[in-house]
Amino acid sequence: MIVQDVINHLEALSPLSYAEDFDNVGLLVGNKNAPITGVLVTLDTLETVVDEAIANNCNLIVSFHPIIFKGLKKLTGKTYVERVVIKAIKNDIAIYSMHTALDNAFQGVNDMICNKLELTNRSILIPQSGTIKKLTTFVPSNEAEDLRNALFEVGAGNIGNYNDCSFNVEGIGTFNGNENSNPTKGKKGSIHSEKETQISVTYSKHLEGNILKTLFKTHSYEEVAYEITTLENKNQHIGIGMVGELKFPLSEEDFLNYLKNKMDVKYIRHSSFLNKNINKVAVLGGSGSFAIETAKQAGADAFVTADLKYHDFFTAENQILLADIGHYESEQYTKNLIVAYLTKKITNFAIILSKTNTNPVKYI
């Protein structure tokens, strides 16, 4: 098994096409074709984490946060980022980052928080736009079933809880091939009419490459007529943050104590109590102040996130309980999620959970 094999599994869980534009995800250091000796999973890649990888004979570090976020102009070892990259290269260790690709995955960062809080009836808090596309093509009617089935096989036609979805219209297609054409129907230089079926299927954007490859491979025409449209429909399974319900309503104080226990945190910064029970809870791992209004619009009684500033707490507006549990604390179980996922997919070498606490924030 090589590094790319592990990447394929990771990108099945969280395709990189769903990462935010500002982010830097994917293979940041190393050779994708290098044979794997072991995988170390961490939240952050620090020098101590690289040392841990060396000690455990792991030549791939899967890190949630990217060690290289902005462009590096020098590699002199002056900063911790440069030192990490230098040490990784010296020891032939690859570094792969998932970050917002996993933030936006349905079974990603926020799903893990929901699992910890045992929330039910979960849904995406902020669905990502532009993630659903539609393919429309035209095929000889006697070939329509084969093409539909081939497209379904590679993931086209999945809509929410339904699959093998398509829309089909019968009609007559006409074409006239020039002297350089090699038509599979009719003769070049003559107008040909063919009974055709127009097939329309939707698909998730990360599947586009395979879907087009399948279309061209399966379609019999020399020139395949097709259209691709990006839809504005909300995707139920791609987006950041989640909202769900507690099994039983809790008072605000009981909820915060419950949150401390479930997320293993000692301190929570929160907005004023509203003297009401907490039932519906929105969560967003990492910095989530941008989602406060969305959480209120979703009818959440509480919003669990991190990195709220002083003035952010005023935006609660006596409508919602804001709970800042800390950046590291909100994402700390992400590495457990990745280890559990890879362990199920790969059994012929070690998937190791990093023991290094990379939280840069200390409390007294």
Rosetta blueprint (number, residue, H / E / L):
1 M L
2 I E
3 V H
4 Q H
5 D H
6 V H
7 I H
8 N H
9 H H
10 L H
11 E H
12 A H
13 L H
14 S L
15 P L
16 L H
17 S H
18 Y H
19 A L
20 E L
21 D L
22 F L
23 D L
24 N L
25 V L
26 G E
27 L E
28 L E
29 V E
30 G L
31 N L
32 K L
33 N L
34 A L
35 P E
36 I L
37 T L
38 G L
39 V E
40 L E
41 V E
42 T E
43 L L
44 D L
45 T L
46 L L
47 E H
48 T H
49 V H
50 V H
51 D H
52 E H
53 A H
54 I H
55 A H
56 N L
57 N L
58 C L
59 N L
60 L E
61 I E
62 V E
63 S E
64 F L
65 H L
66 P L
67 I L
68 I L
69 F L
70 K L
71 G L
72 L L
73 K L
74 K L
75 L L
76 T L
77 G L
78 K L
79 T L
80 Y H
81 V H
82 E H
83 R H
84 V H
85 V H
86 I H
87 K H
88 A H
89 I H
90 K H
91 N L
92 D L
93 I L
94 A E
95 I E
96 Y E
97 S E
98 M L
99 H H
100 T H
101 A H
102 L H
103 D H
104 N L
105 A E
106 F L
107 Q L
108 G L
109 V H
110 N H
111 D H
112 M H
113 I H
114 C H
115 N H
116 K H
117 L H
118 E L
119 L L
120 T E
121 N E
122 R E
123 S E
124 I E
125 L E
126 I E
127 P E
128 Q L
129 S L
130 G L
131 T L
132 I E
133 K E
134 K E
135 L E
136 T E
137 T E
138 F E
139 V E
140 P E
141 S H
142 N H
143 E H
144 A H
145 E H
146 D H
147 L H
148 R H
149 N H
150 A H
151 L H
152 F H
153 E H
154 V L
155 G L
156 A L
157 G L
158 N L
159 I E
160 G L
161 N L
162 Y E
163 N L
164 D L
165 C L
166 S L
167 F E
168 N E
169 V E
170 E E
171 G E
172 I E
173 G E
174 T E
175 F E
176 N L
177 G L
178 N L
179 E L
180 N L
181 S L
182 N L
183 P L
184 T L
185 K L
186 G L
187 K L
188 K L
189 G L
190 S L
191 I L
192 H E
193 S E
194 E E
195 K E
196 E E
197 T E
198 Q E
199 I E
200 S E
201 V E
202 T E
203 Y E
204 S E
205 K H
206 H H
207 L H
208 E H
209 G H
210 N H
211 I H
212 L H
213 K H
214 T H
215 L H
216 F H
217 K H
218 T H
219 H L
220 S L
221 Y L
222 E L
223 E L
224 V L
225 A L
226 Y E
227 E E
228 I E
229 T E
230 T E
231 L L
232 E L
233 N L
234 K L
235 N L
236 Q L
237 H L
238 I E
239 G E
240 I E
241 G E
242 M E
243 V E
244 G E
245 E E
246 L E
247 K E
248 F E
249 P E
250 L E
251 S L
252 E H
253 E H
254 D H
255 F H
256 L H
257 N H
258 Y H
259 L H
260 K H
261 N H
262 K H
263 M H
264 D L
265 V L
266 K L
267 Y L
268 I L
269 R E
270 H E
271 S L
272 S L
273 F L
274 L L
275 N L
276 K L
277 N L
278 I E
279 N E
280 K E
281 V E
282 A E
283 V E
284 L E
285 G E
286 G E
287 S E
288 G L
289 S H
290 F H
291 A H
292 I H
293 E H
294 T H
295 A H
296 K H
297 Q H
298 A L
299 G L
300 A L
301 D L
302 A E
303 F E
304 V E
305 T E
306 A E
307 D L
308 L L
309 K L
310 Y H
311 H H
312 D H
313 F H
314 F H
315 T H
316 A H
317 E L
318 N L
319 Q L
320 I L
321 L E
322 L E
323 A E
324 D E
325 I L
326 G L
327 H H
328 Y H
329 E H
330 S H
331 E H
332 Q L
333 Y L
334 T H
335 K H
336 N H
337 L H
338 I H
339 V H
340 A H
341 Y H
342 L H
343 T H
344 K H
345 K H
346 I L
347 T L
348 N L
349 F L
350 A L
351 I E
352 I E
353 L E
354 S L
355 K L
356 T L
357 N L
358 T L
359 N L
360 P L
361 V L
362 K L
363 Y L
364 I L
